Amino acid sequence: MRLDRIITLNLMRPLLGGGESRATDAVPILMYHSISDDPEPTRGDYYKTCTSPARFRENMQILQDEGFVTTDLASVLNGGDREGEIAPSRRVVITFDDGFDDFRIEAWPVLQEFGFAATMFLPTDFIGDERREFLGLPCMTWSDVRDMKEQGVSFGSHTQSHPKLIELDQELLVAELTESRQVIQSQLGDTIDTFAHPYAFPATNRRYVDRFRNAARNAGYKACVTTAIGRFRSTDDPLTIKRLPVNNADDADLFRAKILGHYDWLAKPQRVIKKLKPMLKLRR
């Protein structure tokens, strides 16, 4: 039983009349990882990170059917798309973390078929001239990355070694942000100013959030996406952007509910749980 799905579809969607959330400036920024058939049997549905190729195609079809058009983070931060022709309520940003090669093999051909753009965030220690692996999965090579860039894919940093940044001192935190950016810029010959925070983003830890934001800003990033749940609004902090996680357990109804704003309610419970976790650990 998946509680977030039950509440979303049986409570929040009816409360909104089954239509779209009233926040017409809210932009869904989708977070994918691996596009593969791995069933991830040891993970609960909420925590899965794989999306099957068939499910991914279904997601893209729903976006098209609902009239969504892909844009990029820079355009979202500027308040519109480059041509000014996309309705604010129909913009979507599609992002991928971890640099897995199944993006190139499975996701990108489908995205091209639908005319959609995407941003991939790279953990640079796992991207090499020869193919390397991360979490047991093959990653793209730098040659693949350059080829994808030529085809229209945008790239950002996902640190060097994919550590839990909150556990690092400031010197190591800065190094993970700055050196990964420098490596990607060197390989692509282009300015990199977007970043994806690895692991669960500790949004309630104000001390960490402040030092992360300072490090990201000083490193040259203009937009940083996180795992905090919700859609992006124009008043949000561009260095701690919310996203909507997507995985193979998201059926058509739940995926549609996410992009239309029926899933945004989970942001507050997520913050409460994150705030309570350290307290519960101290009591043990």
Secondary structure as a PSIPRED ss2 file (coil, helix, strand):
# PSIPRED VFORMAT (PSIPRED V4.0)

   1 M C   1.000  0.000  0.000
   2 R C   1.000  0.000  0.000
   3 L H   0.000  1.000  0.000
   4 D H   0.000  1.000  0.000
   5 R H   0.000  1.000  0.000
   6 I H   0.000  1.000  0.000
   7 I H   0.000  1.000  0.000
   8 T H   0.000  1.000  0.000
   9 L H   0.000  1.000  0.000
  10 N H   0.000  1.000  0.000
  11 L H   0.000  1.000  0.000
  12 M H   0.000  1.000  0.000
  13 R H   0.000  1.000  0.000
  14 P H   0.000  1.000  0.000
  15 L H   0.000  1.000  0.000
  16 L C   1.000  0.000  0.000
  17 G C   1.000  0.000  0.000
  18 G C   1.000  0.000  0.000
  19 G C   1.000  0.000  0.000
  20 E C   1.000  0.000  0.000
  21 S C   1.000  0.000  0.000
  22 R C   1.000  0.000  0.000
  23 A C   1.000  0.000  0.000
  24 T C   1.000  0.000  0.000
  25 D C   1.000  0.000  0.000
  26 A C   1.000  0.000  0.000
  27 V E   0.000  0.000  1.000
  28 P C   1.000  0.000  0.000
  29 I E   0.000  0.000  1.000
  30 L E   0.000  0.000  1.000
  31 M E   0.000  0.000  1.000
  32 Y E   0.000  0.000  1.000
  33 H C   1.000  0.000  0.000
  34 S E   0.000  0.000  1.000
  35 I E   0.000  0.000  1.000
  36 S C   1.000  0.000  0.000
  37 D C   1.000  0.000  0.000
  38 D C   1.000  0.000  0.000
  39 P C   1.000  0.000  0.000
  40 E C   1.000  0.000  0.000
  41 P C   1.000  0.000  0.000
  42 T C   1.000  0.000  0.000
  43 R C   1.000  0.000  0.000
  44 G C   1.000  0.000  0.000
  45 D H   0.000  1.000  0.000
  46 Y H   0.000  1.000  0.000
  47 Y H   0.000  1.000  0.000
  48 K C   1.000  0.000  0.000
  49 T C   1.000  0.000  0.000
  50 C E   0.000  0.000  1.000
  51 T E   0.000  0.000  1.000
  52 S C   1.000  0.000  0.000
  53 P H   0.000  1.000  0.000
  54 A H   0.000  1.000  0.000
  55 R H   0.000  1.000  0.000
  56 F H   0.000  1.000  0.000
  57 R H   0.000  1.000  0.000
  58 E H   0.000  1.000  0.000
  59 N H   0.000  1.000  0.000
  60 M H   0.000  1.000  0.000
  61 Q H   0.000  1.000  0.000
  62 I H   0.000  1.000  0.000
  63 L H   0.000  1.000  0.000
  64 Q H   0.000  1.000  0.000
  65 D H   0.000  1.000  0.000
  66 E C   1.000  0.000  0.000
  67 G C   1.000  0.000  0.000
  68 F C   1.000  0.000  0.000
  69 V E   0.000  0.000  1.000
  70 T E   0.000  0.000  1.000
  71 T C   1.000  0.000  0.000
  72 D C   1.000  0.000  0.000
  73 L H   0.000  1.000  0.000
  74 A H   0.000  1.000  0.000
  75 S H   0.000  1.000  0.000
  76 V H   0.000  1.000  0.000
  77 L H   0.000  1.000  0.000
  78 N C   1.000  0.000  0.000
  79 G C   1.000  0.000  0.000
  80 G C   1.000  0.000  0.000
  81 D C   1.000  0.000  0.000
  82 R C   1.000  0.000  0.000
  83 E C   1.000  0.000  0.000
  84 G C   1.000  0.000  0.000
  85 E C   1.000  0.000  0.000
  86 I C   1.000  0.000  0.000
  87 A C   1.000  0.000  0.000
  88 P H   0.000  1.000  0.000
  89 S H   0.000  1.000  0.000
  90 R H   0.000  1.000  0.000
  91 R E   0.000  0.000  1.000
  92 V E   0.000  0.000  1.000
  93 V E   0.000  0.000  1.000
  94 I E   0.000  0.000  1.000
  95 T E   0.000  0.000  1.000
  96 F E   0.000  0.000  1.000
  97 D E   0.000  0.000  1.000
  98 D C   1.000  0.000  0.000
  99 G C   1.000  0.000  0.000
 100 F E   0.000  0.000  1.000
 101 D C   1.000  0.000  0.000
 102 D H   0.000  1.000  0.000
 103 F H   0.000  1.000  0.000
 104 R H   0.000  1.000  0.000
 105 I H   0.000  1.000  0.000
 106 E H   0.000  1.000  0.000
 107 A H   0.000  1.000  0.000
 108 W H   0.000  1.000  0.000
 109 P H   0.000  1.000  0.000
 110 V H   0.000  1.000  0.000
 111 L H   0.000  1.000  0.000
 112 Q H   0.000  1.000  0.000
 113 E H   0.000  1.000  0.000
 114 F H   0.000  1.000  0.000
 115 G C   1.000  0.000  0.000
 116 F C   1.000  0.000  0.000
 117 A C   1.000  0.000  0.000
 118 A C   1.000  0.000  0.000
 119 T E   0.000  0.000  1.000
 120 M E   0.000  0.000  1.000
 121 F E   0.000  0.000  1.000
 122 L E   0.000  0.000  1.000
 123 P C   1.000  0.000  0.000
 124 T H   0.000  1.000  0.000
 125 D H   0.000  1.000  0.000
 126 F H   0.000  1.000  0.000
 127 I C   1.000  0.000  0.000
 128 G C   1.000  0.000  0.000
 129 D C   1.000  0.000  0.000
 130 E C   1.000  0.000  0.000
 131 R C   1.000  0.000  0.000
 132 R C   1.000  0.000  0.000
 133 E E   0.000  0.000  1.000
 134 F E   0.000  0.000  1.000
 135 L C   1.000  0.000  0.000
 136 G C   1.000  0.000  0.000
 137 L E   0.000  0.000  1.000
 138 P E   0.000  0.000  1.000
 139 C E   0.000  0.000  1.000
 140 M C   1.000  0.000  0.000
 141 T C   1.000  0.000  0.000
 142 W H   0.000  1.000  0.000
 143 S H   0.000  1.000  0.000
 144 D H   0.000  1.000  0.000
 145 V H   0.000  1.000  0.000
 146 R H   0.000  1.000  0.000
 147 D H   0.000  1.000  0.000
 148 M H   0.000  1.000  0.000
 149 K H   0.000  1.000  0.000
 150 E H   0.000  1.000  0.000
 151 Q C   1.000  0.000  0.000
 152 G C   1.000  0.000  0.000
 153 V C   1.000  0.000  0.000
 154 S E   0.000  0.000  1.000
 155 F E   0.000  0.000  1.000
 156 G E   0.000  0.000  1.000
 157 S E   0.000  0.000  1.000
 158 H C   1.000  0.000  0.000
 159 T C   1.000  0.000  0.000
 160 Q C   1.000  0.000  0.000
 161 S C   1.000  0.000  0.000
 162 H C   1.000  0.000  0.000
 163 P C   1.000  0.000  0.000
 164 K C   1.000  0.000  0.000
 165 L H   0.000  1.000  0.000
 166 I H   0.000  1.000  0.000
 167 E H   0.000  1.000  0.000
 168 L C   1.000  0.000  0.000
 169 D C   1.000  0.000  0.000
 170 Q H   0.000  1.000  0.000
 171 E H   0.000  1.000  0.000
 172 L H   0.000  1.000  0.000
 173 L H   0.000  1.000  0.000
 174 V H   0.000  1.000  0.000
 175 A H   0.000  1.000  0.000
 176 E H   0.000  1.000  0.000
 177 L H   0.000  1.000  0.000
 178 T H   0.000  1.000  0.000
 179 E H   0.000  1.000  0.000
 180 S H   0.000  1.000  0.000
 181 R H   0.000  1.000  0.000
 182 Q H   0.000  1.000  0.000
 183 V H   0.000  1.000  0.000
 184 I H   0.000  1.000  0.000
 185 Q H   0.000  1.000  0.000
 186 S H   0.000  1.000  0.000
 187 Q H   0.000  1.000  0.000
 188 L H   0.000  1.000  0.000
 189 G C   1.000  0.000  0.000
 190 D C   1.000  0.000  0.000
 191 T C   1.000  0.000  0.000
 192 I C   1.000  0.000  0.000
 193 D C   1.000  0.000  0.000
 194 T E   0.000  0.000  1.000
 195 F E   0.000  0.000  1.000
 196 A E   0.000  0.000  1.000
 197 H C   1.000  0.000  0.000
 198 P C   1.000  0.000  0.000
 199 Y C   1.000  0.000  0.000
 200 A C   1.000  0.000  0.000
 201 F C   1.000  0.000  0.000
 202 P C   1.000  0.000  0.000
 203 A C   1.000  0.000  0.000
 204 T C   1.000  0.000  0.000
 205 N C   1.000  0.000  0.000
 206 R H   0.000  1.000  0.000
 207 R H   0.000  1.000  0.000
 208 Y H   0.000  1.000  0.000
 209 V H   0.000  1.000  0.000
 210 D H   0.000  1.000  0.000
 211 R H   0.000  1.000  0.000
 212 F H   0.000  1.000  0.000
 213 R H   0.000  1.000  0.000
 214 N H   0.000  1.000  0.000
 215 A H   0.000  1.000  0.000
 216 A H   0.000  1.000  0.000
 217 R H   0.000  1.000  0.000
 218 N H   0.000  1.000  0.000
 219 A H   0.000  1.000  0.000
 220 G C   1.000  0.000  0.000
 221 Y C   1.000  0.000  0.000
 222 K C   1.000  0.000  0.000
 223 A E   0.000  0.000  1.000
 224 C E   0.000  0.000  1.000
 225 V E   0.000  0.000  1.000
 226 T E   0.000  0.000  1.000
 227 T E   0.000  0.000  1.000
 228 A E   0.000  0.000  1.000
 229 I E   0.000  0.000  1.000
 230 G C   1.000  0.000  0.000
 231 R C   1.000  0.000  0.000
 232 F E   0.000  0.000  1.000
 233 R C   1.000  0.000  0.000
 234 S C   1.000  0.000  0.000
 235 T C   1.000  0.000  0.000
 236 D C   1.000  0.000  0.000
 237 D C   1.000  0.000  0.000
 238 P C   1.000  0.000  0.000
 239 L C   1.000  0.000  0.000
 240 T C   1.000  0.000  0.000
 241 I E   0.000  0.000  1.000
 242 K E   0.000  0.000  1.000
 243 R E   0.000  0.000  1.000
 244 L E   0.000  0.000  1.000
 245 P E   0.000  0.000  1.000
 246 V C   1.000  0.000  0.000
 247 N C   1.000  0.000  0.000
 248 N C   1.000  0.000  0.000
 249 A C   1.000  0.000  0.000
 250 D C   1.000  0.000  0.000
 251 D C   1.000  0.000  0.000
 252 A H   0.000  1.000  0.000
 253 D H   0.000  1.000  0.000
 254 L H   0.000  1.000  0.000
 255 F H   0.000  1.000  0.000
 256 R H   0.000  1.000  0.000
 257 A H   0.000  1.000  0.000
 258 K H   0.000  1.000  0.000
 259 I H   0.000  1.000  0.000
 260 L C   1.000  0.000  0.000
 261 G C   1.000  0.000  0.000
 262 H C   1.000  0.000  0.000
 263 Y C   1.000  0.000  0.000
 264 D H   0.000  1.000  0.000
 265 W H   0.000  1.000  0.000
 266 L H   0.000  1.000  0.000
 267 A H   0.000  1.000  0.000
 268 K H   0.000  1.000  0.000
 269 P H   0.000  1.000  0.000
 270 Q H   0.000  1.000  0.000
 271 R H   0.000  1.000  0.000
 272 V H   0.000  1.000  0.000
 273 I H   0.000  1.000  0.000
 274 K H   0.000  1.000  0.000
 275 K H   0.000  1.000  0.000
 276 L H   0.000  1.000  0.000
 277 K H   0.000  1.000  0.000
 278 P H   0.000  1.000  0.000
 279 M H   0.000  1.000  0.000
 280 L H   0.000  1.000  0.000
 281 K H   0.000  1.000  0.000
 282 L H   0.000  1.000  0.000
 283 R H   0.000  1.000  0.000
 284 R C   1.000  0.000  0.000
